[in-house]
Structures are given as C-alpha cells and as structure tokens.
Amino acid sequence: MAKEANNDFERRANHLLRSLQLCGGCVPLHRLQFQFSDSVIQTLLDKELVQVQNTGRGFLLEIAEDF
C-alpha cells in the first residue's frame, strides 16, 4: 500500500510540473493550492525543481532555471 501511495504522490508531482510547463513555466501560487497539496509543492521545492518568486503582488511558482 505504501508503494501505491508513493506512486500516486509522484504522479501528482509530475502533473504539477507538466501544468507549469503548459502555462509558460510559472503560475500564481494561490491558484495551485486548491489543485495540489502543500506537500507536493514542498517536495518539488526541496528537490529544487521549482522555485517561488515574490512579485510584490503575490507569489509565483515557476520551474527552476536548472530544470
């Protein structure tokens, strides 16, 4: 069961990365918090696949330049 949960988590993380790519590489963070759990977003941040940018009017989640 743990392996299945891990696969589901990885699938959601990959879906978030694909969504970012389709949206031009960045999306307002508040739009993603209803679709993806904080743990999925935090895992991608920890792996340095995405980064958060403060625009002064909100926060953007964007694909890391190294990715």
C-alpha positions in Angstrom: 0.0 0.0 0.0 2.9 2.4 0.8 4.3 1.9 -2.7 0.9 2.7 -4.3 0.7 5.9 -2.2 4.2 6.9 -3.3 3.4 6.3 -6.9 0.3 8.5 -6.6 2.4 11.2 -4.9 4.9 11.0 -7.8 2.2 11.2 -10.3 0.7 14.3 -8.7 4.2 15.9 -8.6 4.8 15.1 -12.3 1.3 16.5 -13.1 2.2 19.8 -11.4 5.5 20.0 -13.4 3.6 19.4 -16.7 1.0 22.0 -15.7 3.7 24.6 -15.1 5.3 23.8 -18.5 2.0 24.2 -20.2 1.4 27.5 -18.5 4.6 29.0 -19.7 6.8 28.0 -16.8 5.1 29.9 -14.0 1.7 30.0 -12.2 0.4 32.1 -9.3 0.9 30.0 -6.2 -2.6 30.7 -4.9 -4.1 29.0 -8.0 -2.2 25.8 -7.3 -3.0 25.4 -3.7 -6.6 24.2 -4.5 -5.4 21.6 -7.0 -2.2 20.3 -5.4 -1.3 19.6 -1.8 1.2 21.6 0.1 3.4 18.5 0.4 3.6 18.0 -3.3 4.6 21.7 -3.8 7.1 21.5 -0.9 8.7 18.3 -2.3 9.3 19.9 -5.6 10.8 22.9 -3.8 13.1 20.6 -1.8 14.2 18.9 -4.9 14.9 22.3 -6.4 12.8 21.6 -9.5 10.6 24.7 -8.9 11.1 28.0 -7.1 8.9 30.7 -5.6 9.2 34.3 -6.8 7.8 37.2 -4.9 6.4 39.7 -7.4 5.3 42.2 -4.8 1.7 41.5 -5.7 1.8 37.8 -4.9 3.9 34.7 -5.3 4.6 32.7 -8.5 5.6 29.1 -8.6 8.0 28.7 -11.5 10.1 26.0 -13.0 13.7 26.3 -11.8 16.2 27.5 -14.4 18.4 24.5 -13.9 15.5 22.1 -14.7 
